[in-house]
Structure formats: C-alpha cells, structure tokens
Amino acid sequence: MSDQNIISLVKQPIMATRAAFFIAGFSLASWAPLIPLAKERLQLDNGAMGLLMLAFGIGSFITMPIAGMLAARFGCRNIFTLCALIVLVMLPGLSILPTPLTLACALFIFGAGIGAMDVVVNIHAVMVEKMARRPIMSGFHALFSLGGIAGAGSVSALLSVGISPLQVMAMAVLLVILLLLPVWGGLLNEAESGNTPFFAVPHGLVILLGFLCFVAYIMEGSMLDWSGILLTSVHNINSHQAGIGYTLFAITMTSGRFLGDKIIALYGHRRVFISSALLATSGFILIYSASTAIMLGLSFLMIGAGLSNIAPMLFTASGQQKIMPDSLAVAAVSTMGYSGILLGPALIGGLAHIVTLHGAFACIALLSISLFAGYKLIDSSGR
C-alpha cells in the first residue's frame, strides 16, 4: 500500500484517537477542582476524604484488567462510548451528592469508567499506530496531558467566577459530547476472535513492560504529590511558590510528548528510550544534590522531558510483543502502571517517614535505574 493510501486510511482514526485521549484527560481532570468543594460540602477531615477518594482508585483498578477483553470482543468504539456515557452521567453527581456514601458510590463508578477508558484509548492507539506504520503514540499521550490542563483549568476558572459546580459540570459534559460526536465514526470497532479470554495473567515480557510502566508512573506521581512538599520542607521554598516545580515538570512533559513522535522517527525507539531514562534518572539525582533554585528548576525540567515519552513507548512495545493478544497486554501494562499511581504516594510517604523525604527521592532515583532495562525490552518487542 502506498504512503498516500496509508495517510488517507488512517486520517480519521488518528483524529478520533486524539479526541479520545483529550476527552479522557479532560474528564479525569474536571473532577480535581471539585475535591476541596466536596470536602467542605460533606465536612470531612483529610483522612476521611482520602478514604473517600480511594473508591475512585478501586473502581479503576477493577475495570482496567477486563477492559482489554471487552474492547477485543465488542470493539473499541463501543466500549469507549460506554465508558464516556458512564463518566458523563457521573460528573454532575460528583458536584452535588450530599452524603459520603453516595459520593463514594459515584466515585467508584466514575473511576470504573475512567479506568476502562484509559485502557481502551491505549488499545486503540496501538491499533492506529500499526495502521500508520510510524510513531504517533507520544502525540496521543500529549493530547491526554493537554486535556488534563484544559479540564482542571477551565473548571477552576468557571468556579472562580461564581458559576455553580453543577452548572460547570453540565458545561463540561456538553463540551465532551461536542468533541466526541464529530469524530465518533472514526473510532475503530473491529472485534477480535470470539475466543479472547475474559482475563489472562500477564507473563514474560508483558510483566517486565508493566513493571517499567509502574516505575514510570511512580516517578510521575512523585512530582504531583510530593514535589511541592519537598520544595517547602527540604529546600525552604515559600509555600506560595511550591507549585513551580510541578509546573516546570508539566511543561516539559507535555512539550516532550508533542515532540516525541518526530524525535522517535528520527532516532528510533531504543535510542530515545535510553536517552529518556538517562535524563529522568539524572533529574532525580540532581533534585537530591541541588543546592540552588536554578539547579532545582533544571531538575524538574529534566524529569519532565525524560519521562514524557517513556510510558508511550512502553505501550507501543506492549502492542508489538507476541506473547499475549494486544488488547490483553495493553490492559495488563495499564493496570500495573496505574498501580504505581495508586501505591506511589503511600510508598513515598512511608519511605519519607523512615529515611526523610529527601532520602525518599533518592530511593526513587535508584528505582529509576531499572528503566534502563527497557533498552533491551524495546528491542525485543520488535521496535
């Protein structure tokens, strides 16, 4: 097939996948500005609110392993549509539900929808990247990051001017619908053979890819959950400026993903992966040893740039391996990676209690060295 025919064939699926990733990021981030409002509305302390939000993680963790099978049997378009409906129905309720129990139930269902959606969009991205015969995975993940920025930013802005949370969520739902409708037909809906198992225990290369995704997500999560505390408690940065570190990280993370596909096409998956791992690890080492604000800022920029394309390349590799069906492999890698997001904050907190937060970040630097194993895994996956 000529390059022109390939471009024509994948144009609509690429646009649909970009929209799906943006929607996933936007929907997830739209909940974040509602968290303090829910805490105030229900009059909960930090501990109770933490337990309440655990319902979201449990819902996601339950549906992620089976989302691959559902997408294989019923098609990505159908399952993504179902997930989107679940998420859109739940969003308004998150802004008004009056009791901890009802909000916990809604968060469980919302998390189930978001978790399955995350798996399905990555399965779809693997399929479309194979059709395109060129690197495009990082660009899809960039749209997820952009959707997150848009979701959190727009909801926060609307709330700040006095619009009620319910009205803001209604606007968010309407925006998602308007984004999805024009590209819905471009989502692939091919089902695999009917004997795709309901669930398969990952093994071999898939476990290793999942572990590396777990490490990458712990590193990402440490930036979101602990970087501000590190700056204020260890480096004596003013609390009003504590968000600067994560902002620098997010800027290079998103920029790196937008540039990632071109860089990978130019230098190849293996070179980019090993360079990314080296950059991220060096950033964590610099955080540990930094003595000036400039060095700290540089470390956050390095970590964001280094991590930006690690997870996308791992998902590409999970779609290239031959041990398991693509859909189940992507689901397994997603689930193992997501467990890093769930467990990471608690693990870092536990380490900080034992060896100080400064020491905990040093432990993350040591853990990040395992990413270098990905050099061989990316090679053996056929990339």
N, C-alpha and C positions, 0 to 999 in steps of 0.2 A: 504494500500500500504506500502511495506517495506521501511525502510530508504534507502536501496541501490537503489531501484527503483526511489525514490524521487530524490536522488542525480543525477542519470542518466538522469531523465526527465528535471531537471532544470539547468543542467550544461551549456548548450548552451545559454538559456535565461539569465543566470547570467552573462556570459561573454559578451553577446551583450549589456546588460544593463550597465555594467561597461564601455564598449567602448562608449556607447551613452552619459553617463554622462561626460566622459573625453572630448568627442567631443564638447559637449555643453559648458563646461568651457573653452576649448581651443579656440573655435570660438569667444566667447564673449571677452576673454582677448586679443585676437590678435588685436582688434581694439584700445585698450588702448594706445599702443605706437604711434599710428598714430595721436592721438588727437593734440599734440603740432605741428606736421608737418602740419596738416590740418589748424590749426590756423595761422601758418606762411604763408602757401601757399595762403590762402584766405585773409590774412592781416586783421584779425578780432580782436577786443578787447575782454576782458574777458566776458563782458555782452553779446555781440553778439554770442560768442562761446557757452555760456551757453544756450541761446535760441535755437541755432542750435542743441545742443545735446538733448534738450527737445523732438525733433522729434523722437529720439530713444525710449524714455520713452513712448510717446504717442502711437507709433506703437505697443510696447509690451503690453501696458495696454488694447488696443483694442482687440488684438487677444487672450489674455490669457483666458478670460471668455468663449470663444466659442471653444477653443482648446479641452476641455474635450468632448464636444458633437461630434466634428469631429473625435476624437480618438474612441469614442464609436460606431459611425456609420460606420467608414471606417477602423478601426484597427490602432493600434499604429505604426506598421511598415510603413504603407502607409503615415500617417501624419508626422512621423518623417523624412521619406525620402523627402517629400515635403518641410518640414522646412529646412532640410540640403541643398537642392538644392537652396532655396531662399537665405540662408546665404552665401553659396559658390559663388553664382553669384554676390552678393553684395560686398563681401570682396575686390576684386580688385578695384572696382569702388571707394570705400572709400579712396583709396590711391592716386587717380588721378583726381577726379571730380573737375572742375575748378571754379565753382560758388557756393555761399552759397545755392541757391535754389536747384541745382542738388544734392548737398551733403545732404541737408535736406531731400529730397525725398528718397535718397538712405538709409539714416539713419532710416527713417520711416519704409521702407520695411525690412531693416536689423533687426530693433527692433521687427517688427511683427514676423519675422522668429524665432528670439531668444526667444521671449516671449512664443510663441506657443510650441517651442521645450522644454522649461523649464517645461511646464505643462505636455507634453506628456511623457517625461522621468520619471517624478514622478508618473504618472498614471501607466506606465509600471513597475516601481519599486514596486509599491503596488501590482500589479498582480503577479509579480515574487516572492515577499516575501511571499504572501499567498501560492503559489505553494511550496516554500521551507519549509514552516512551521517552520521557525526560523528567528531570527533577522538578516537582511542583509542590511537594509536601510542606516545605517550610512556609511557603506563601499562604497555604491554607491555615496553618497554625498562627501566622501573623494576623489573619482576619479574626481568629478567636481572641487574641490579645486586644485587637482594636475594638472588637465587640464588648470586651470587658471594660475597657476605658470608657466607651460610649455609654454603656449601661449604668455604671456607677456614677459617671459624671453627669449624665442627663437627669437621672433620678434625683441625685443630690441637689442639682441646680433647681429643679422644679419644686422640690420640697422646701428649699431655702426661700423661695418667693411666696410661700404660703399656700400652695396648692395641696389639697388633702392627699394623704397616702393612697387612698382608694382611687382617686381620680388619676394620680400619677401612674398607678399600676394599670389602670384602664388604657391610658395613653401608651404604655409600654406594650401591652397586649396588641393594641391596634397597629403599632409600628411593626411588630414581628409578623403579623398577618400580612401587612402590605409588602414586607420584604419577601415573604415566602411565596405568595401567590404567583408572581411573575416567573419564578424560576422552578416552581414545583415540578413541572413536566420534565425538566432537565435532570432530575434526580434518577439515578439508575434503579431499576426494580427487578433485575434478573434474580431468580432464586436458584440456589444450588440444588444438587440432587436431594431427593427426599430422605435419604438415609443419614443426613447430617445429625450427629448425636446431640442430645439436649445439653450435655456438658462433657467436656473432656479435660482430664487432668493434664496440665502442661508438663512437658518434659524436654530434656536435652537443651537445644539451642534456645527454645522459647523461654525456658526458665531463666537462662542467662540474660536474654534480652529484657525480660521482665524485671530481673534484679537491677540491671543497669538503669531502667526506667524508674524503679523505686529510688535508687540513689539520686538520680537527676531531680526527681520531684521533691525529695527531702532537701536538696540544696536550694531549689526554688522556694520551697515553703519556709526555709530558714530566713530568707530575705523578707518575705511578707510578715512573718510572725515575730521574728526576733531581732531583725536588724535595727529597728528603732530603739529597742531596749538596750542593745549592745552599744549604740552610739551615746545614749544618755548615761548609762550606768558604768561603762568601761572607759569611754573616750570623752566623757564630760561635755557632750554636745547639748546645747539648750533644747529642752523638750519641744519647743515650738518649731525647731529645725530638724527634729528626729526623722521626719518623713523624707528628707532629702536623699538619704541613702537608697531607699526603695525606689524613689522617683528616678534616680540615675540608673539603677538596675533595670527598671521597666522600660526606660527609653532605649537602652541598647538591646534589651531582649526583643522588643518589638521591631526595632530597626534591623537587627540581625536576621530576624525571620523574613522580613521583606526582601532583604538582600541575599538570603541563604540559597535560594534556588539557582541564582546566577553563579554564585561562588562555587556551589557543588558541581554545576555543569562545567565550570572552568577547570576545577582542580580534582574533582572526583570525591566520592563519599568517604573513602578511607582517609585521605589527607585532611579533609575538612573535619572529620570526626576527631582525629588525634590532635589536631590543632585546637579544636574547641575544648577538648578535655584538658589540654595543657593550659589554655587560657583561663578556664574556670578554676582549676586547681591553684594556679598561680594567684588568682584573685583572692581565694580564701586564705592562702599563706600570707598575702600582703595585708589582709584585714587583721590577721593575728599579730603581725610585726609592725603595722603602720604607726608612725609617731606624729604625723601631721595631718591636717584636714585634707590637703591635696592628695596625699597617699591613700587616705580613706576613700575619697571620691573616686580615685583611679581604680581602687579595688572593686567597688560596686560596678563601675563601667565594665571592667574585665569579666566579672562574674556574669553579668547580663549578656554580654557578647558571646562568652564561652558557652553558656547554657542554651542560648537561643535556638540552636539547631540540633542539639543532642537528642531530645525526645522525638522531633520529626524524623530524624534518620533512623532511630530505633523502630518507629512504626513502619517506615519503609522496609527495613530489614525483616520485620515480622511478616510482612506480606510477600517477601521473596523466599523465605525458608520453605522447605519441602516436607517437614516433619508432621505438620498439622494443617488442616484447612485454614485458609487465610482468615476467615471470619472468626474462628475459634482462637487462632493465635493472636490476632489483634485484641480480642476481648481479654485474653489472659494477660497480655502485656499491659493493657489499660488498667486492669484490676490490680495487678501487682504495683504498677506505678502509682495508682490512686491511693493504695495503702500507705505509700510514703507520705502523701499529703495528710492522711488521717493520723498516722502514727508519729510523723516527724516532729510536730510541735511538742508532744508529750516526751518523746525521746530526748530532744534537745533540752527541755526543761529539767528532766531527770539528770542528764549529764551536767547541766549548769549547777544543780544542787550539789553534785559530787565534786566537780573539778572547776567550778565557776563558769560563767557564760563565755568568758574569753577562752577558756580551755575547751568548752563545748564546740566552739567554732574551729578550734584546732583539730578536734576529732572529725569534724565534717571535712576538713582539708585532707585528712588521712583517708577517710572513706571515699573521697572523690578520686583517689588514685585508682580505684577499681574501674573507673570509666575507661582507662587505657586498654583494658581487656576488649573493649568494643572494637578496637582496631582489627583484631582477628575475626570477631563475630560479623562485622560489616562485610569483611572479605568473604567469609564462608557462606553468607546469605546470598551471595551472587551479585553483590554490588561492588 
